[in-house]
Amino acid sequence: MPTRSPRSVATFPIVLRELTVLRAENITPGMRRLTLGGEQLRAFTRDGLDLPGLRTEGFDDHVKFFFTDETGRLILPRQNVSSLDWRADARPVTKDYTPVRFDPEAGEIDFDFVRHEGGIASGWAERVKPGESAWIAGPKMSHSHPEGADWLLVVGDETALPAIGRWLAEMPEGTRAKVFIEVGEDSHRQELPTRADADIVWLSRGGAAAGTADLLERAVRDMEWLPGTVFAWVAGEAVTLKGIRRHLVSERQIPREQLDVTGYWRRTEPAAPGAAAAQDTEAEEDAAHERLHELTDLAPGYAIRAAVTLDVFELVASGVRTPDELAARTGAEPSALTALLAYLAHLEVLADDGDGGYRLTAVGQELVDDDHSAYEYHLGGAQAALDASFSGLLHTLRTGEAGYRTRSGETLAAAMADDPRLAGTARAAVEDEARWVAPGVAGAYDWSAVSLLTATGHGSATVVNALVKSFPGLRARIAAMPSALRVLREELLDTDVLPRVELLPRALGVPGGTETLLMSRQLEWLSDEDAVQVLAEAGEALAPAGTLVLVEQVTPADADDIDAVLHHLRLKCAFGSGVRNEEHIAGLVGRAGLTVRDRRDIGWDHRLWVVGQRTG
């Protein structure tokens, strides 16, 4: 299960803004700075939507710039309440950049662009003149300075220099840091003012192309390692970072939650010229047959997930490579594991190392480097269970009921009640998604009038975090099973929030006499029948004039959103619920004997209902 990150996260509505270029200057021969400004840095209104001012609170925030395509068209997404609606027929040309300075009072924000030949963004930055427009979106989130680390290891090439420079400027006084920065030439160095106790080492490629040197990896391997807990932040060209990550994870044993490795860009070689060959009818039929086989083959997904669950890829990365060694370390039956390894090599996830063992391919290395994969593909986790729920699709299509059963014959809901890992990964995934909804919840109801909030449901910890931080007079209590509350306390609730949050171990329902009850995504794992029962019990727990604030995901407006379609099918197969539309949820509220007083669109395909007991 994921553990608490030392960097807390704040999420913001994603807003498309048209700004104006105010100034442009080359701060070094290798870096060009653009200063943007305009009324849309502040709160403004577009198409009837009241949109908030820009916020950037993290040194490595990402802001998306929009550029014209090869035909000169500027393709922009449509603004929703808290997110953007991307066109299905044409994708915008975008690049992400870090704000290096934001002055809300002056109405200015600075971005640094690496100067190089052939880049869409760098070419625009060289040509653009003061007075011209620039379209940006974001940041959508900010990560804080890491808490609890005795020292910091900061590593990056010139693309990471804007983030590193901002971090050094904002580091708390006395922070101990080892900083390694790779640039193309000595003349590309910058003055980096800081109050931190920072040892800054500049590494010059001497004119060599970016992404071709191992200067950073050698510097990290050769550095004097400081005592205490380290937080390591590494960014730059994706391929050159892999060796650094392997060293930090395998040799330095840095826990995943103390490590942030991000590929800002990837070096590519020019494609060799060649003419496309025409396909005859027979070739097209062969391709269709192969594609059909690819679409219906279940083996690759299960094989990779089983290997992830056994830590096969992590073990191979650490040097455990023969079938016998891997069987001993994983506890797997040797002949079955030998066959699995051979199949993974056929899939080109592993490769024969020529010495009786296996090595990782690029795909296998991605499974190791991408920390999210360990949670997404582990067969003991919720995502794998939801993917497996498609095995019950035929029953669900015929009956509308949950068709999936676990190996023990339980429904997924029952299995989650008994399996801490399964429930924990499901809860963590929803809490992560709730980050985007929390700002909308905070703005859609008058929480300043609430003194004590009772919360329950999936994602409730993240929403309570945001509400308690935004409303100093608000106290909260979260009702959940003891195992869930332990995870909330240890991993999800911020330490500065905990003194104002009471954790209530409740097996059934919420305390009676509740004045304000927030129910977050409580219904999505319940059939209609069970959802009505839960809503009815919530209504009974309310004080006579109490209020239920219900937050649920609804059917997206974009009918072509295939991810949403698949999510709906997973929920139908696993729980018999699916993603309901607004009318469906309002109908469940009515069947529970409650009345909808108000409804708000809070973005990200979520709605907030203000619900009360029926009168008269």
C-alpha positions as CSV (number, residue, x, y, z in Angstrom):
1,M,0.0,0.0,0.0
2,P,1.2,3.6,-0.6
3,T,2.8,5.3,2.4
4,R,2.6,8.9,3.3
5,S,4.6,11.2,1.1
6,P,6.7,13.9,3.0
7,R,5.3,16.4,0.5
8,S,1.7,17.4,1.1
9,V,-0.4,18.3,-2.0
10,A,-2.7,21.1,-2.8
11,T,-4.9,20.9,-5.9
12,F,-6.5,23.7,-7.8
13,P,-9.1,24.1,-10.6
14,I,-7.5,23.9,-14.0
15,V,-8.1,27.3,-15.7
16,L,-7.3,28.3,-19.3
17,R,-5.8,31.8,-19.3
18,E,-4.9,34.3,-22.0
19,L,-1.9,36.4,-20.9
20,T,0.3,39.0,-22.5
21,V,4.1,38.8,-22.9
22,L,5.5,41.8,-20.9
23,R,9.2,41.2,-21.2
24,A,11.7,38.8,-22.8
25,E,15.4,38.6,-21.9
26,N,18.3,36.1,-22.1
27,I,19.4,35.6,-18.5
28,T,22.3,33.4,-19.8
29,P,23.4,32.2,-23.3
30,G,21.4,29.0,-22.6
31,M,18.2,30.3,-20.9
32,R,15.6,32.8,-22.0
33,R,13.1,34.3,-19.5
34,L,9.6,35.5,-20.5
35,T,7.5,37.6,-18.1
36,L,3.8,37.3,-18.6
37,G,0.9,39.4,-17.2
38,G,-2.7,40.2,-17.7
39,E,-6.1,40.4,-15.9
40,Q,-6.6,36.7,-16.2
41,L,-3.8,36.0,-13.7
42,R,-6.5,37.2,-11.2
43,A,-10.1,35.9,-10.8
44,F,-12.2,36.5,-14.0
45,T,-15.3,35.3,-15.8
46,R,-15.5,33.4,-19.1
47,D,-18.6,31.9,-20.7
48,G,-20.6,32.4,-17.5
49,L,-18.0,30.6,-15.3
50,D,-16.4,32.4,-12.4
51,L,-12.8,31.3,-12.5
52,P,-10.2,31.7,-9.7
53,G,-6.9,33.5,-9.8
54,L,-3.7,31.6,-10.5
55,R,-2.0,29.8,-7.6
56,T,1.4,28.3,-7.6
57,E,2.8,27.1,-4.3
58,G,5.3,24.4,-5.2
59,F,8.8,24.9,-6.7
60,D,8.2,22.2,-9.3
61,D,4.7,23.2,-10.4
62,H,3.7,22.5,-14.0
63,V,2.0,25.1,-16.3
64,K,0.9,24.0,-19.7
65,F,1.7,26.4,-22.6
66,F,-0.4,26.1,-25.9
67,F,1.3,26.6,-29.3
68,T,0.1,26.8,-32.9
69,D,0.4,23.6,-34.9
70,E,2.2,23.1,-38.2
71,T,-0.7,24.8,-40.1
72,G,-0.6,27.8,-37.8
73,R,-3.8,26.9,-35.9
74,L,-4.0,27.4,-32.2
75,I,-6.1,24.6,-30.8
76,L,-7.5,25.2,-27.3
77,P,-9.6,23.1,-24.9
78,R,-13.0,24.2,-23.6
79,Q,-13.2,25.4,-20.0
80,N,-15.3,23.4,-17.6
81,V,-16.0,24.3,-14.0
82,S,-12.7,22.9,-12.6
83,S,-11.1,21.2,-15.5
84,L,-10.6,21.4,-19.3
85,D,-12.6,19.5,-22.0
86,W,-10.1,18.4,-24.6
87,R,-11.3,18.2,-28.2
88,A,-11.7,14.7,-29.6
89,D,-11.1,15.8,-33.2
90,A,-7.8,17.7,-32.7
91,R,-5.2,17.8,-29.9
92,P,-3.6,21.0,-28.9
93,V,0.2,21.4,-29.1
94,T,1.4,21.8,-25.5
95,K,4.5,21.9,-23.4
96,D,4.9,22.1,-19.6
97,Y,7.0,24.7,-17.9
98,T,7.7,25.7,-14.3
99,P,6.9,29.2,-13.0
100,V,10.1,30.6,-11.5
101,R,8.5,33.7,-10.0
102,F,4.9,34.8,-9.4
103,D,4.0,38.3,-8.1
104,P,0.2,38.5,-7.8
105,E,0.3,42.1,-6.7
106,A,2.3,43.2,-9.7
107,G,0.4,40.8,-11.9
108,E,3.5,39.1,-13.3
109,I,4.7,35.6,-13.7
110,D,8.1,34.4,-15.1
111,F,9.0,31.3,-17.1
112,D,12.4,30.2,-18.2
113,F,12.9,28.4,-21.6
114,V,16.1,26.4,-22.4
115,R,17.5,27.9,-25.6
116,H,18.1,25.2,-28.3
117,E,17.5,24.6,-31.9
118,G,14.4,22.9,-33.3
119,G,12.1,23.0,-30.3
120,I,8.5,24.2,-30.6
121,A,8.5,26.0,-27.3
122,S,12.1,27.3,-27.5
123,G,11.5,28.6,-31.0
124,W,8.3,30.4,-29.9
125,A,10.2,31.9,-26.9
126,E,12.9,33.3,-29.2
127,R,10.4,34.9,-31.6
128,V,7.6,36.2,-29.4
129,K,7.5,39.9,-28.7
130,P,6.1,42.0,-25.8
131,G,2.4,42.6,-26.4
132,E,1.7,39.2,-28.0
133,S,-0.6,36.7,-26.4
134,A,0.3,33.5,-24.5
135,W,-2.2,30.9,-23.5
136,I,-1.5,28.8,-20.4
137,A,-3.4,26.4,-18.1
138,G,-2.6,25.4,-14.6
139,P,-0.9,24.6,-12.3
140,K,-3.4,21.9,-11.3
141,M,-1.5,21.0,-8.1
142,S,1.4,22.1,-5.9
143,H,3.6,19.8,-3.8
144,S,5.1,21.3,-0.6
145,H,8.7,21.4,0.6
146,P,9.3,17.9,2.0
147,E,8.9,17.5,5.7
148,G,11.0,15.4,8.0
149,A,14.1,15.0,5.9
150,D,17.5,15.7,7.5
151,W,18.9,16.7,4.1
152,L,18.0,17.0,0.4
153,L,19.6,15.6,-2.7
154,V,18.7,17.7,-5.7
155,V,19.8,16.6,-9.2
156,G,18.8,17.9,-12.6
157,D,19.9,19.1,-16.0
158,E,19.1,22.6,-17.5
159,T,15.4,21.7,-18.0
160,A,15.1,21.2,-14.3
161,L,17.1,24.4,-13.5
162,P,14.0,26.7,-13.3
163,A,12.5,24.3,-10.6
164,I,15.8,24.0,-8.8
165,G,16.4,27.7,-8.8
166,R,12.9,28.4,-7.4
167,W,13.3,25.7,-4.8
168,L,16.7,27.1,-3.6
169,A,15.1,30.6,-3.3
170,E,12.2,29.2,-1.3
171,M,14.0,26.6,0.9
172,P,13.6,27.3,4.7
173,E,16.7,28.9,6.2
174,G,19.3,26.3,7.2
175,T,18.0,23.5,5.0
176,R,20.9,21.2,4.2
177,A,21.1,20.3,0.5
178,K,23.4,18.7,-2.0
179,V,22.7,20.1,-5.4
180,F,24.0,18.9,-8.8
181,I,23.1,20.8,-11.9
182,E,24.2,19.8,-15.5
183,V,24.4,22.5,-18.2
184,G,25.8,22.7,-21.7
185,E,28.5,25.3,-21.1
186,D,30.1,27.0,-18.1
187,S,28.5,30.3,-19.3
188,H,25.1,28.8,-18.7
189,R,25.5,28.9,-14.9
190,Q,23.2,31.2,-13.0
191,E,23.3,33.0,-9.6
192,L,21.0,30.9,-7.4
193,P,20.3,32.9,-4.2
194,T,19.2,30.8,-1.2
195,R,19.0,30.9,2.6
196,A,19.6,27.1,2.7
197,D,22.9,25.5,3.6
198,A,23.3,24.3,0.0
199,D,26.4,22.8,-1.6
200,I,25.8,23.6,-5.3
201,V,27.9,21.7,-7.9
202,W,27.7,22.7,-11.6
203,L,28.6,20.1,-14.2
204,S,29.3,21.2,-17.8
205,R,29.0,19.0,-20.8
206,G,31.5,21.3,-22.7
207,G,29.2,21.7,-25.7
208,A,28.1,18.0,-25.9
209,A,24.4,17.5,-26.8
210,A,21.9,17.4,-23.9
211,G,21.0,13.9,-22.9
212,T,24.3,12.3,-24.0
213,A,26.4,12.6,-20.8
214,D,26.5,10.6,-17.5
215,L,27.8,13.5,-15.5
216,L,24.9,13.6,-13.1
217,E,25.0,9.8,-12.4
218,R,28.8,9.8,-11.8
219,A,28.5,12.8,-9.5
220,V,25.7,11.2,-7.4
221,R,27.6,7.9,-7.2
222,D,30.9,9.6,-6.1
223,M,29.4,12.1,-3.7
224,E,29.9,12.0,0.1
225,W,26.7,10.6,1.5
226,L,25.3,12.6,4.5
227,P,23.9,11.0,7.6
228,G,20.2,11.0,8.4
229,T,17.0,10.8,6.3
230,V,17.3,12.1,2.8
231,F,14.7,13.3,0.3
232,A,15.9,13.0,-3.2
233,W,14.5,15.0,-6.1
234,V,15.8,14.1,-9.6
235,A,14.6,15.6,-12.9
236,G,15.9,15.9,-16.5
237,E,16.3,13.7,-19.6
238,A,14.4,10.5,-18.9
239,V,17.0,7.9,-20.1
240,T,19.9,9.4,-18.2
241,L,18.0,9.4,-15.0
242,K,17.4,5.6,-14.9
243,G,20.9,4.9,-13.7
244,I,20.6,7.5,-10.9
245,R,17.3,6.0,-9.9
246,R,18.7,2.4,-9.8
247,H,21.6,3.6,-7.7
248,L,19.4,5.5,-5.2
249,V,16.8,2.6,-4.9
250,S,19.1,-0.5,-5.0
251,E,22.4,0.7,-3.5
252,R,21.4,3.7,-1.3
253,Q,18.1,2.0,-0.3
254,I,16.1,5.2,-0.4
255,P,12.4,4.4,0.2
256,R,10.0,5.2,-2.6
257,E,8.2,7.8,-0.6
258,Q,11.5,9.7,-0.1
259,L,12.3,9.7,-3.8
260,D,10.9,11.8,-6.7
261,V,12.4,11.0,-10.1
262,T,10.7,12.8,-13.1
263,G,11.7,12.6,-16.7
264,Y,11.1,16.1,-18.1
265,W,12.0,15.2,-21.6
266,R,13.4,12.3,-23.7
267,R,16.2,12.4,-26.2
268,T,15.3,10.9,-29.6
269,E,17.4,10.3,-32.7
270,P,16.1,11.4,-36.1
271,A,14.1,8.8,-37.9
272,A,15.8,7.2,-41.0
273,P,14.1,8.2,-44.3
274,G,12.0,5.6,-46.0
275,A,9.0,5.1,-48.1
276,A,5.8,3.5,-46.9
277,A,5.0,0.3,-48.6
278,A,1.5,-0.3,-49.9
279,Q,-0.4,-3.2,-48.3
280,D,-2.4,-5.6,-50.5
281,T,-5.7,-7.1,-49.4
282,E,-4.1,-10.3,-48.1
283,A,-1.7,-8.3,-45.9
284,E,-4.6,-6.3,-44.5
285,E,-6.5,-9.5,-43.7
286,D,-3.4,-10.9,-41.9
287,A,-3.1,-7.6,-39.9
288,A,-6.8,-7.8,-38.9
289,H,-6.4,-11.3,-37.7
290,E,-3.3,-10.4,-35.7
291,R,-5.1,-7.4,-34.2
292,L,-8.1,-9.6,-33.2
293,H,-5.8,-12.1,-31.5
294,E,-4.0,-9.2,-29.7
295,L,-7.3,-7.7,-28.5
296,T,-8.6,-11.0,-27.1
297,D,-5.5,-12.5,-25.6
298,L,-5.8,-12.4,-21.8
299,A,-2.4,-14.0,-21.1
300,P,-0.1,-11.0,-21.2
301,G,-2.0,-9.0,-18.7
302,Y,-2.3,-11.8,-16.2
303,A,1.4,-12.8,-16.7
304,I,2.7,-9.3,-16.1
305,R,0.5,-8.8,-13.1
306,A,1.6,-12.1,-11.5
307,A,5.2,-11.1,-12.0
308,V,4.6,-7.7,-10.5
309,T,2.9,-9.3,-7.5
310,L,5.9,-11.6,-7.0
311,D,8.4,-8.7,-7.3
312,V,10.0,-10.4,-10.3
313,F,11.0,-7.2,-12.1
314,E,12.4,-5.5,-8.9
315,L,14.4,-8.7,-8.2
316,V,15.8,-8.8,-11.7
317,A,16.7,-5.1,-11.5
318,S,18.6,-5.8,-8.3
319,G,20.7,-8.6,-9.9
320,V,18.6,-11.8,-9.1
321,R,18.3,-13.2,-12.6
322,T,18.3,-17.0,-12.9
323,P,15.1,-19.0,-12.6
324,D,16.4,-20.9,-9.6
325,E,17.4,-17.7,-7.8
326,L,14.1,-16.1,-8.6
327,A,12.1,-19.1,-7.5
328,A,14.0,-19.1,-4.2
329,R,13.4,-15.4,-3.5
330,T,9.7,-15.3,-4.6
331,G,8.7,-18.7,-3.1
332,A,7.1,-19.6,-6.5
333,E,6.9,-23.2,-7.8
334,P,10.1,-23.5,-9.9
335,S,8.7,-25.1,-13.1
336,A,5.7,-22.7,-13.2
337,L,8.0,-19.7,-12.7
338,T,10.4,-20.9,-15.3
339,A,7.5,-21.0,-17.8
340,L,6.4,-17.5,-16.8
341,L,9.9,-16.1,-17.3
342,A,10.1,-17.7,-20.8
343,Y,6.7,-16.2,-21.6
344,L,7.7,-12.7,-20.3
345,A,10.8,-13.0,-22.5
346,H,8.5,-13.8,-25.5
347,L,6.5,-10.7,-24.7
348,E,9.8,-8.7,-24.6
349,V,9.3,-7.6,-21.1
350,L,12.4,-9.6,-20.1
351,A,15.3,-10.7,-22.3
352,D,17.8,-13.5,-22.1
353,D,21.0,-12.2,-20.6
354,G,23.2,-14.8,-22.3
355,D,24.3,-16.3,-19.1
356,G,21.3,-18.5,-18.1
357,G,19.3,-15.7,-16.6
358,Y,17.2,-12.7,-17.6
359,R,17.6,-8.9,-17.8
360,L,15.0,-6.2,-18.1
361,T,13.9,-4.7,-21.4
362,A,12.7,-1.2,-21.8
363,V,9.2,-2.3,-20.9
364,G,10.4,-4.2,-17.9
365,Q,12.5,-1.3,-16.8
366,E,9.4,0.9,-17.0
367,L,7.6,-1.4,-14.6
368,V,10.4,-0.8,-12.1
369,D,10.8,2.9,-12.7
370,D,7.1,3.8,-12.7
371,D,6.2,3.5,-9.0
372,H,2.5,3.6,-9.9
373,S,2.8,0.3,-11.6
374,A,3.5,-1.6,-8.4
375,Y,0.1,-0.5,-7.2
376,E,-1.8,-0.7,-10.4
377,Y,-0.8,-4.2,-11.5
378,H,-0.4,-5.9,-8.1
379,L,-3.0,-8.7,-8.0
380,G,-3.6,-8.0,-4.3
381,G,-4.7,-4.4,-5.1
382,A,-8.0,-2.9,-6.0
383,Q,-7.2,-1.9,-9.6
384,A,-6.3,-5.4,-10.5
385,A,-9.6,-6.6,-8.9
386,L,-11.5,-4.0,-10.9
387,D,-9.8,-5.1,-14.1
388,A,-10.6,-8.8,-13.2
389,S,-14.3,-7.8,-12.7
390,F,-14.7,-7.9,-16.5
391,S,-14.8,-11.7,-16.1
392,G,-18.4,-11.1,-14.9
393,L,-19.4,-8.8,-17.7
394,L,-21.7,-11.3,-19.4
395,H,-23.7,-11.8,-16.2
396,T,-23.9,-8.1,-15.7
397,L,-25.1,-7.5,-19.2
398,R,-27.9,-10.0,-18.8
399,T,-29.0,-9.0,-15.3
400,G,-27.6,-5.5,-14.5
401,E,-26.2,-6.9,-11.3
402,A,-22.6,-7.4,-10.2
403,G,-21.3,-10.4,-12.0
404,Y,-17.8,-10.6,-10.6
405,R,-16.8,-12.9,-7.7
406,T,-13.4,-13.4,-6.2
407,R,-11.7,-16.7,-6.0
408,S,-13.4,-17.3,-2.6
409,G,-16.8,-16.7,-4.2
410,E,-17.3,-13.3,-2.5
411,T,-18.5,-10.1,-4.1
412,L,-15.7,-7.5,-4.4
413,A,-17.5,-5.3,-1.7
414,A,-17.4,-8.3,0.7
415,A,-13.8,-9.1,-0.1
416,M,-12.8,-5.5,0.6
417,A,-14.3,-5.7,4.0
418,D,-12.1,-8.7,4.8
419,D,-8.9,-7.8,3.0
420,P,-6.9,-4.8,4.4
421,R,-4.7,-4.5,1.3
422,L,-7.5,-4.6,-1.2
423,A,-9.5,-2.1,0.8
424,G,-6.5,0.1,1.4
425,T,-5.5,0.4,-2.2
426,A,-9.1,1.1,-3.2
427,R,-9.4,3.8,-0.6
428,A,-6.0,5.3,-1.5
429,A,-7.0,5.5,-5.2
430,V,-10.2,7.3,-4.4
431,E,-8.5,9.6,-1.9
432,D,-6.0,10.5,-4.7
433,E,-8.8,11.3,-7.1
434,A,-10.6,13.4,-4.4
435,R,-7.7,15.9,-4.5
436,W,-9.2,17.4,-7.7
437,V,-12.8,17.5,-6.3
438,A,-11.9,19.0,-2.9
439,P,-11.5,22.6,-4.1
440,G,-14.9,22.4,-5.8
441,V,-16.5,21.0,-2.6
442,A,-14.9,23.9,-0.6
443,G,-16.4,26.5,-2.9
444,A,-19.9,25.0,-3.4
445,Y,-21.3,25.2,0.1
446,D,-21.2,27.8,3.0
447,W,-18.8,25.9,5.2
448,S,-18.1,29.0,7.2
449,A,-21.5,28.6,8.8
450,V,-20.7,25.0,10.0
451,S,-18.9,24.5,13.3
452,L,-18.8,20.7,13.4
453,L,-18.8,18.6,10.2
454,T,-19.3,14.8,10.2
455,A,-17.8,13.1,7.2
456,T,-18.0,9.6,5.8
457,G,-17.4,7.8,2.5
458,H,-14.5,7.3,0.1
459,G,-12.2,10.3,-0.3
460,S,-13.6,11.9,2.8
461,A,-10.1,12.4,4.4
462,T,-8.9,14.4,1.4
463,V,-12.0,16.6,1.3
464,V,-11.9,17.2,5.1
465,N,-8.2,18.1,4.8
466,A,-9.0,20.8,2.3
467,L,-12.1,22.1,4.2
468,V,-10.3,22.3,7.6
469,K,-7.4,24.2,6.1
470,S,-9.7,26.6,4.3
471,F,-12.1,27.3,7.2
472,P,-10.3,28.0,10.5
473,G,-13.5,27.8,12.5
474,L,-14.4,24.3,11.3
475,R,-13.9,21.2,13.2
476,A,-14.6,17.8,11.7
477,R,-15.1,14.1,12.6
478,I,-14.7,11.2,10.2
479,A,-16.7,8.1,10.8
480,A,-15.3,4.8,9.4
481,M,-14.1,1.3,10.3
482,P,-11.1,1.3,12.7
483,S,-8.8,-0.1,10.0
484,A,-9.7,2.7,7.6
485,L,-9.2,5.3,10.3
486,R,-5.7,4.0,11.0
487,V,-4.8,4.6,7.3
488,L,-6.4,8.0,7.4
489,R,-4.4,9.0,10.5
490,E,-1.1,7.6,9.3
491,E,-1.1,8.3,5.6
492,L,-3.8,10.7,4.5
493,L,-4.6,13.4,7.0
494,D,-2.0,16.1,7.3
495,T,-0.3,16.6,10.7
496,D,-1.5,20.2,11.0
497,V,-5.1,19.1,10.4
498,L,-5.2,16.2,12.9
499,P,-5.8,18.3,16.0
500,R,-9.1,19.6,14.6
501,V,-10.3,16.2,13.3
502,E,-11.9,13.5,15.5
503,L,-11.8,9.9,14.2
504,L,-14.9,7.9,15.0
505,P,-14.7,4.1,14.8
506,R,-18.1,3.2,13.4
507,A,-19.1,-0.1,12.0
508,L,-22.6,1.1,11.0
509,G,-23.6,4.6,10.0
510,V,-22.9,7.9,11.6
511,P,-23.8,9.4,15.1
512,G,-27.4,10.5,15.6
513,G,-28.2,14.1,15.9
514,T,-25.7,15.1,13.2
515,E,-26.2,18.7,12.0
516,T,-24.0,18.6,8.9
517,L,-23.1,15.3,7.2
518,L,-20.7,15.1,4.3
519,M,-21.0,11.9,2.4
520,S,-18.3,11.6,-0.2
521,R,-18.6,9.0,-3.1
522,Q,-20.4,6.7,-0.7
523,L,-22.7,5.3,-3.3
524,E,-20.4,4.3,-6.1
525,W,-19.6,0.9,-4.6
526,L,-23.3,0.1,-3.8
527,S,-26.1,-1.3,-5.8
528,D,-29.2,0.9,-6.0
529,E,-31.0,-1.0,-3.3
530,D,-28.1,-0.7,-0.9
531,A,-27.5,3.0,-1.8
532,V,-31.1,3.8,-0.9
533,Q,-30.7,2.1,2.4
534,V,-27.5,4.0,3.2
535,L,-29.1,7.3,2.3
536,A,-32.2,6.5,4.4
537,E,-29.9,5.7,7.4
538,A,-28.0,8.9,6.8
539,G,-31.3,10.8,6.9
540,E,-32.3,9.2,10.2
541,A,-28.9,10.2,11.7
542,L,-29.5,13.9,10.9
543,A,-30.8,16.4,13.4
544,P,-34.4,17.6,12.6
545,A,-33.0,20.6,10.6
546,G,-29.7,18.9,9.6
547,T,-28.2,18.8,6.2
548,L,-26.6,16.0,4.2
549,V,-24.0,17.2,1.6
550,L,-23.7,14.4,-1.0
551,V,-20.8,14.3,-3.4
552,E,-20.8,11.8,-6.2
553,Q,-19.3,11.3,-9.6
554,V,-21.8,11.5,-12.5
555,T,-21.9,10.4,-16.1
556,P,-19.5,12.6,-18.1
557,A,-20.8,15.0,-20.7
558,D,-18.2,13.7,-23.2
559,A,-19.7,10.5,-24.5
560,D,-16.4,9.7,-26.3
561,D,-14.5,9.4,-23.0
562,I,-13.4,5.8,-23.3
563,D,-11.8,5.8,-19.9
564,A,-15.1,6.8,-18.4
565,V,-16.9,4.1,-20.3
566,L,-14.5,1.5,-19.0
567,H,-14.8,2.8,-15.4
568,H,-18.6,2.5,-15.7
569,L,-18.3,-1.1,-16.9
570,R,-15.9,-2.0,-14.1
571,L,-18.2,-0.5,-11.4
572,K,-21.2,-2.3,-12.9
573,C,-19.4,-5.7,-13.0
574,A,-17.8,-5.3,-9.6
575,F,-20.6,-3.6,-7.5
576,G,-23.7,-3.4,-9.8
577,S,-23.6,0.4,-9.5
578,G,-21.8,2.0,-12.4
579,V,-21.4,5.8,-12.9
580,R,-24.9,7.2,-12.4
581,N,-26.3,10.3,-14.0
582,E,-27.7,13.2,-12.0
583,E,-31.3,12.2,-12.3
584,H,-30.5,8.6,-11.2
585,I,-28.8,9.9,-8.0
586,A,-31.6,12.4,-7.3
587,G,-34.0,9.5,-7.7
588,L,-32.1,7.4,-5.1
589,V,-32.3,10.4,-2.7
590,G,-36.1,10.6,-3.2
591,R,-36.5,6.8,-2.7
592,A,-34.7,7.2,0.7
593,G,-37.3,9.7,1.8
594,L,-35.0,12.8,1.5
595,T,-35.3,16.0,-0.5
596,V,-32.8,17.7,-2.7
597,R,-32.5,21.4,-1.8
598,D,-29.7,22.4,-4.1
599,R,-27.3,21.0,-6.6
600,R,-23.9,22.3,-7.8
601,D,-21.5,21.3,-10.5
602,I,-18.1,21.1,-8.8
603,G,-16.0,20.0,-11.8
604,W,-14.3,16.8,-12.8
605,D,-17.7,15.2,-13.6
606,H,-18.7,15.5,-9.9
607,R,-21.8,17.0,-8.4
608,L,-22.7,18.2,-4.9
609,W,-26.2,17.8,-3.6
610,V,-27.5,19.6,-0.5
611,V,-30.1,17.2,0.9
612,G,-32.5,17.4,3.8
613,Q,-35.2,15.4,5.5
614,R,-38.6,15.5,3.7
615,T,-41.1,17.8,5.4
616,G,-44.9,17.7,5.2
